Amino acid sequence: MSVILAIDTSTPACSVALNIDGVLLEDFRLAPRQHNELILPMIDQVLTQAELTLSQLDAIAFGRGPGSFTGLRIAAGVVQGLAYGANIPVVPVSTLAALALDAYQKHGEALWLTALDARMGEIYLAGYAIGMDAGTLNVECILAERVIKPADLALLAERYNGVGSGWCYEEILSAKLPQQPTHIDVNAAPRAACIAELAGIQFAKGEFVSAYDAVPTYLRDEITWEKQAPRIGKR
């Protein structure tokens, strides 16, 4: 089992969570443009509540994107500093996967088309199949992450439900599906609790990186970030 701290600042929401051997503790706030001021005090508060220090963590996770460029830089910078100082690994987690997991936990549906508004008439999009396999959570990406204009999405065979701010294009996206989604949650934001849960699964598989390699995933080619291939593996 493991103890993992998770943060997310990829959208107007700001959240911090702890995954303590599968028990989740979270502070989630809608706080546009306040991430810089809030994130470190929120981390301190959650760790104090759990009576833990950074040195007692097995890893730190963060919503690695896609999402707000500024928000992703904030999360990556905070995680790099904390993880380097405490000499612990980092688990980068997809914000789109976190959205899908949150929607699955709320509604029980297995298939989710997650979409975040990318501005300029585009969305960040991915498709997930989620369920329990012999008591173990299984989250499978069945439509790879991409940035796309909603109208350019090919017709899909799967009967997805919809979650995320990108579903502001509901009429266009629904037309790409074989039938109207049962659930659409356009107001949902990635939560650190879901990132912490996914990070627990990834960490157990050895899917983590060094603090140096904890960098965002932007999806847009014109956004530059000095980046090398992640060194995934055990410390």
Salt bridges, closest charged atoms under 4 A:
GLU26 OE1 - ARG191 NH2 2.78
ASP27 OD2 - ARG29 NH2 2.89
ASP102 OD2 - LYS106 NZ 3.19
GLU109 OE2 - HIS183 NE2 3.97
ASP117 OD2 - ARG119 NH1 3.54
GLU122 OE1 - ARG220 NH2 2.72
GLU145 OE1 - ARG64 NH1 2.92
ASP213 OD2 - ARG231 NH2 3.63
GLU222 OE2 - ARG220 NE 3.95
